[in-house]
Amino acid sequence: MTQNSPDFWNQAAKEFQQSMTDGWTKALDSFKTMDLSAAGAGLPSMPGLPSKAPEIHFSPEKLQELQQQYSKEAMGLFAEGFKAPKVTGDRRFADASWNENPMAAYAAAVYLLNSRTLMGLAEAVDADEKTRNRIRFAVEQWVAAAAPSNFLAFNAEAQKKAIETKGESIAKGVKNLVHDIRQGHVSMTDESLFEVGKNVATTEGAVVFESELFQLIEYKPLTAKVYEKPFLLVPPCINKFYILDLQPENSVNRYAVAEGHRTFVVSWRNPDASLGHKTWDNYIEDAVIKAISVTQEITGAPTINALGFCVGGTMLSTALAVLAARGEKPVSSATLLTTLLDFTDTGILDVFIDESFVKYREAELGKGGLMKGGDLASTFSFLRPNDLVWNYVVGNYLKGETPPPFDLLYWNSDSTNLPGPFYAWYLRNTYLENNLIKPGKVTVCGQKIDMNKVDIPFYIYGSREDHIVPIGGSYASTQVLPGKKRFVMGASGHIAGVINPPAKNKRSHWIRADGKLPKTAEAWIEGAQEHAGSWWTDWSTWLKGHAGKQIAAPKTYGKGKYKALMAAPGSYVKAKA
């Protein structure tokens, strides 16, 4: 038979079909025994994932449907031979060079087919939801890591660039790789172009208080008059505060100042070994509650307004519950941004959490030590592996590119450590046992806390596409807190949804005109109306309604024993993990 005869192709098709059948059987066997741990995929350690998949059984109906679909698509590819099937719908293969190179196009098409099939197998597993989510997450890591775009031998775009630059792109890629190995993380932006206090965290102010855990920054007023109730921001201690003060045009802090609020912010110290023994109680009593009282003392205000972002919101709410248990009510209204109080819906992070994982962390860090910021950053990056890991591996190393300057990604790379006991307590009492919403279940700072006692107005914001605090999780706070509440949903994710200044006129936000807060986020969304642009203006109107009358702006920083110690952004924010 010759290659041009019908018999040749008929025989080839039969052999291909048999090989598909054999391959499918082997794939199922391999899937059932494959190492689904992070190490098995060549990724950083991610305790909490199973070392191997448990006994896996598939839904027969889903399996049959998946096999038929796979066979149909695979035969379609075979029928095309090496005619360069068009690869569309995946930005990893969007460059024209992939479709110009038949081998590259075929490799990409086969990879995408196999990826869909592997993810389909993960969906077809007959198991409880947590097991299925873990298998899905682990397979996603494998699939992302195995993309032909990640390897110079298969990446047509990188090969083309190497030829066009006469190898210069490869030389730059090696230089970038060496640089990133030395700095300890993959560069997401050109970090040399940013400096804290110079072109990020530049809102004018001064440090007016310092303890071993935090510095308190007071900002210079931008208006002749300010509202009588000062405004305190509590950012997450898992990150640095300047996510709220990146550039003047997208700074939450500066926006609050410009709107007439006498504004203070907590700048967390980046813990070193000397703080490795600090607990959740220490951070609530000696940091959040202390920041509230210092803000009151400096301003002379009986009550203040406060904001907590992410973990900062969880900490602020815990502090308010402690104060309520003591019969104190120094905060008259609070804003929660992408915050979890009810940890029923924690999204993808749930794959890491179970009793064995928490016990492991408690044994490792519960009595002292540091949870390294780099480890936390790696884990969060691998929640979106294609966007936050492999995208930069390809750009930096295979194509020799310098990532463009981006203030948010510079902040994202500026990681912070956490004290081990603080971290261990947080894992068990929030993600694992969801104790904060159980009245009297946990004792914090000597008080049995009850969120039902935090009876103040709350502005609660959630981002629609948030993968760290799912919209259902942020909305759940409306069912926990007893006071008057306003819930607003913004477009985009955990950070981009929050940092959305009005002047940019980007994205949308949703509000319910009737103010109703049904039991679920889904029910709330059904009755919500979309509004163009930032949610900041709605929040500003709400906050002003709780800020009291206007008084003359102060001429100096601090008051009495609280003097200006140094210019903002202070020294703590500049310490590297």
N, C-alpha and C positions, 0 to 999 in steps of 0.2 A: 504493500500500500504506500502511496505517496502522500505527502502532506496536503496535496490539493484534491485528493479523492474523498468522496462522501463517507466511504467506509472508515477512513482514518479518523474523521471527526466524530463519527458515531461511536467508534471504539473508545476514543478519547473521552467522550461525554460519559460513557458507561463507567469507565475507570474513575473519572472525576466524581461521579455520583456515588460510587462505592467508597471512594476515599472520604467523601463528605460524611457518609454514614458511619464509617469507622472513626473519623475524626470527632463526630458528634458524641459517640459513645465514650471515647477517650476524654473528651472535654468534660462530660458529666462526671466521670470518675475522678478526674483531676480537680474539678470544682469542689467535690465532696471532701477531698483530702488536702486541698491547697492550704499553704501557710498564709492565713489572713492577718497575721500580725503586721505591724508597721515595719519591723525589721525584715520580714519576708518580702516586702515591697521595696526594700532599700531606703526606707524613710527614717526620720528621727524617731526615737523611742516615744511611744504613745501608750503608756499604761492605761488599762481599761478596755483595750481591744482584746478579743480572744486570741490566744496564741495560734489556735487552729479553729476552723469551723466546727461546731458541734455536729452531732448526727444530723445530716441534712436530708430532708425529704422534700420533694417537689409536688406541687399541684399537677396531677396528670393532665388536666385540661390545658392549663397554661403551658406546660411543657410541650405538649403536642402542637399547640398553636405556634409556639416559639420555634420549634424544629421546622415546621412547614414554612414559616416565614424566612428562616435562615436559609433553607434549601432553595427557595424561590429566588432570593436575592443573590445567593452565591452562584447559582446557575446563570443568572443574568450577567454577573461579572465575567463568568467563564465564557459565555457566548460572545461578549465584547472582545475577549482576548486581551491583547495589549493595545487597544484602540484609545487609550487614555480616557477612561470614564471621567466625566466632569464632576469635580469635587466641589460641592457648594454647601453653604449653611454652617460652616465651622471656620471661625476666623483664624485658627491655626494654619489652615490651608488656603487662605483667601488670596495670597499673592499669586499672580499669573504664572509664575515659574512652576508651580505645582502642576498646573494643567498643561503646561508646555512640555513637561517631561513625562512621557508615558509610564515609565517605571515608577516615578514618584507618585503620579496620579493613581496608579493601580495600588501601590502600597498604602496610600492614604484611604482609598476606597475600601480595601480589605480591612484595614485597621478600624474604620468607622463601623463596618458591618460587625466585626468581632466585638467591638465595644458595646454596640447596641445589644448584641446577643448576651454578653456577659452581664450587663446591667439587667437584661430581661430575666436571666437565670436568678439573679439576686432577688428580683421582684417575685419570682415564681416559688421561692422557698416557702415551704409550709411550716411556719414557726410563729412564735409570739412576736409582737411588734418590735420589742427591743432587740431581739436576736436578728430580726430581718433588717432593722436599721443599722445594726453593727456590721452585718455582712455587706449591706449596700455601701456603707461608708468605706469599708476595707477594699471592696472591689473597685470602687471609684478611685481610690488611691493607686491601685494597680493599673487601672485603665489610663489614668492621667500620666503616670510615669512611663508607660510603654508606648506613648505616641511617637510615630516616626519623626515628627517635627523636633523631638528632643535629642536627636542623634545626627551628627554631621554627615554620617554615611548615607542617611535617608532624606535629609532636609534639603530639598531642591533650591529653596530660596537662599539658604546659607551658602550652599555650593556655588550658586550663581554669583553671589556677592564676593566670595573668595576669589573667583576667577576675575571679576571686574576690578577688584582692588589689588590684584596680583599678590594675594596672600596677606595683605595688610589687615583685613578684618579678622583673620585667624590670630595674627600676632596681637592685635588689640584685645581679642577675646581671652587669650592666655593671660595678658596683663590684668584684665578685669577679674579673672578667676583668682589670680594670686592676691590681688587687692582684697577681694571679698573673703578669702581664706584668712587673711591677716586680721580683718576687722570682725570676723566671726559671724557674718550673716550676708545673705544675698542682697545686693544693692537694688532698691526699688526706685531710687531717684539719685540724682547727683548730689550727694550729701555735702560735698565741699562748697556748695553754693549757699548753704544755710548756716546761720549761727544764732543760737538762742539769745535774745536781747538785742540783736542787731537787725535781723529781718524776719524773725518770728518772735512772738511774745513781746511785742513792742509797745503795748498800751502803757502810757505814762503812769507811774505810781511809785509806791515805796513799801518796803517790808516794815510792818509796824509791830510785829510780834514774831518770836521764834522759840520753838521748843525742839526737843530731840526728834519729834515726829513730823512737824510741819512748820512752814513759815506762812504768816498771814499777810497778804498784800492788800493795801488800800489804793484805789485808783484816783487819780486827779480828776475832779469834776470838769465836765465840758459844758456845763450850763451854769447860769448865774444862781439858779435856785435848784434845790434837790428835794425829793420827797422825804418826809420826816422819818419814815421807816427805812433803815438801811437794807441792803440786799447782799446776802452771802451766798457764794457759789461753792459747792462741794463736788469737785471732779472725782473720777475714779482713781483710787490709789494704785490700781493696776497699770495706770498710764500717767503721763505727765500732764499738768493742768493746761498747757498751752494748746491743746486741742480746742479749747474755748477762746483762744487768743492767737490764732495763726498769723493772719495779716490784718491790717486795719480794716480792709473792706469785707472780711468774713469773720470778724471777731465777735463772738457772743458777748464777751466782757465789755468791749468798747461800745457795742450797741446798747447795752444796759446803761452804761455811763452817759451816752449821748441822749438817752431817753429820760435822763434826769434822776437816776438812782445813785445814791452814794454806795458804791460797789466795792465789795471785798471778795477775795478768792483764797481758798486753801491751796497752797503749793506743797505737795507731799515731799518729804525727804525720800530719796532713793536708798532703801535700807542696805546697810552693809552688815558684816558679821556682828557688830555691836548691838544691832537691833533684832537679831535673830530669835530672841525670846519673846518678842512682843505678841500680844494676843488680840483677838477681836475686841475684848473689853477695853484694852488699852487704846485702841483706835477710836472707839465710841466715846469713852470718858475723856481721855487726854487729848483728843484731836477734834472730833466733831462738836462735842458739847463745849469743849474749851473754846473753839473758834466762835461758837454762838455767843458765849459769855463775853469774850474779848470784844467782839463787834458791838455788843450792847454797851460795854463800859466806855469804849472810845466814842461812840455816838451819843450816849446818854439816852438811847431809845428804850422804852420798856419792852417793846417787841420788835422783831425784825421779820423780813421775808427771806426765804431761802430757796435754793435750787440744788438738786442732786442729779448727777448724770451717771447712768449705768450703775456700777457698783457703788458709786458715790450716792446715788439715790437710795439704794438699799441701806447704806450706812446712815444717811440722814434720817430715814424713816425709823430705823432702829433707835437712833438717838432720841427722836421725838417720842417714841414709845417709852423709853427709859424716863425721860423727863415727865411724861404724863403720869407714869406710875409714882413719881415723886410729888405729884400735884403741881408741877410747873408747866407753864405754857409760854415760853419766850418767843416762839415762832408763830406768827399770826396767819401765814399762808405759805404753801410750799409748791414748788414745781418739780415734777419727776420726768426726766428725759430718758427714754428707752431703759426703763428700770424694771427689775423683777422683785416683787414681794411674795407673790404666789408662784412657786417654782414647779407647778404642775406641767406647764408647757415651756420647756427649755430648748426646744429645737434640736439641732444637730449635736449640741454639746452633751446631750443625754447619752450618746454612745459611749462616753468615757466613764460614766458614773454607775457604780454598783458598790455593794458592801465590801467586796474584796479590794477594789481600787481605793476606796476611802481608807480602809484599814492599812493598806500599803503606805499611803501618804501619811497617815497618822503615825505609823511606826517610824517612818523615815524623817518626818519633819514636825510631828506634834509636840515634841519637847524642846525644839530649838533647831536653828538652821535657816537657810534661805531657799525659797522657791525661785530659781533663777529666771530673770526676765527673758533671757534668750530662749529658754525652753517654752515659756508661755507664748512668746511671739511666734515660735515655730508651729506650735499647736494651732494657734489662730490662723496662721497663713495656710496650713494644710486643710482648713475647713473649706477653702476655695483654691484647690491646688493649681488649676490651670491659670487662674487670674493672678494669684499672689505668689506662685513659686515658679512653675515651668515657663510661664511667659517671660520672666526675667532671666532664667537660665538660658533660654534660646536667644534672647536679645543681647544679653551681656556677653555670653561666652561663645556661642556659635556664630553670631553675626557681628560681634565686636562693637556693639553700640553702647553709648553712654545713655542711661535712661534720662528722660527730660526732667527738669526741676519741677517738683510738686510738693508743696508745703505739707499737705496731709500725709503723704507717704514718708516724708522725712520724720514727722512726728511718730508715725507708725513704727519706724525702725529704732526710735529712741526709747528702748525698753526699760522697764523698772523691775526690781526684785520685790518679793513679798516675804515677810517674816513667816517661817514655817507654821508656828502655832495659830496665827491668824488665818492662814490658808487652810489648814486642816479643819479648824472650827467651821469656817465658811462652807467647805465642801459638805460636811456632814449635816449641818443644820439648815442648809438651803437646798442644794441640788439633790442630796440623797433623801433627807427626811422631811423637807419642806416645813420646818418647825416655826418659822416666823409668823405664819398665819394661824397658828394654833394657840389660842389664848392661854397664857400661863405655862406653856410647854417649856420655854427656855428662860433661863435667868441670865441677864446681861447687866453688868455693873451693879450687881446685888439686887436687881429688880426682876420680878417675873413680868415679862412684857406682854402687852395685849394691843395689837394694832387697832382694835375697835375703840381704844381710848384716845387715839390721835384724831381728835374731832376738830379739824381746821379745814379751810378750803384748799383744794388741790387742783393744780393744772397738770394733767397727765398726757404726755406725748408718746406716741409709738410710731415707728417707721414700717411701712407696708412690706418692704422686702428685707427686713432685718433678719439675718441668719444667726445672730448671737442672742438677741432678745426678740423672739418672734412676736408678731403683732398681737397674737392671742395672749402671750405672757405679759406684755406691757399693759394690755387692756384689763387683764385680770385684777390689777390694783384697784380698779373702780368698784370691784365687788368686795374688797377687803377693807378699804378705808370708809369711815362712817360719815364724814362731813360732806359739804357741798363740793361737787367735782365737775370739772370740764375736761372732756377727752377730745384730743385732736390727733388725727393720723396724717403723717406726711408721706410723700413718695420717697422711693429709693431705700437705702440701707442704714445700717447702724450709725455710721458717721456722716455720710453724705446727706442723709435725710435731715440730720440735726443741723449741720453746718450749711445752712441755705439762706443767706442774707437776702432781704427784699430787693436790694438794688440789682441783683443778678436776674431777677424775674424768671427764675427757673423752677421747674417741677410744679407740683400741686399739693394741696392739703385738703382733708375732708373733715367736715363738721356736721353734726346733727342739729338742725335748727330747733327741734323740739326739746333738746337737752336730755333726752331719755338715755338711760344706761342699762340696756337689757343684759342678760346673763353672759352672753358670749360676744366676742368680737365680730363674728359672722353676722349675728343679728343686728349689731350696731351698724355695721357697714351697709346693710340693706337699706337703712333709713338715712344714710349720710349723703351729703351733697358735696361735690367736688368744687374747689375754688382754685383758680390759677395762682401760682406764685407761692411765696414763702409763708409758713405758719407764724413766723416771728411777729408780724404785725398784730395778729389775733392775740398772741401771748402778751405782747406789750400792753395792749388795751386792758386785758385781764389783770395784769400785774399792777398797773397804775390804779385800778379800782381797789386794790388792797394796800396801797402805799401811803395813804394818809395825805395830809395837806403838804404844800410846798413851803420850804424854809430857805434861808440864805445858805448857799454852798459854803463849806468850810474853806478857810484860807491855807490851812496847814494840814499835814498828815498826822494821824494819831491824836492822843490827848493824854495829859498827865504822865504817868509812868510809861505809856506806850509811845515811844518816839520813833521817828523814821530811822531805821537801822542801816538801810542801803536802798539803792534804787531798784525798782522792779526791773526784771522779773525775779530778783534775788539770787541766792547761790544754790539752793537745794535743787532747783530745776536743771542746773547745769551738770550735776553729778551723773556720770555714766554707770550703767549696770556692769 
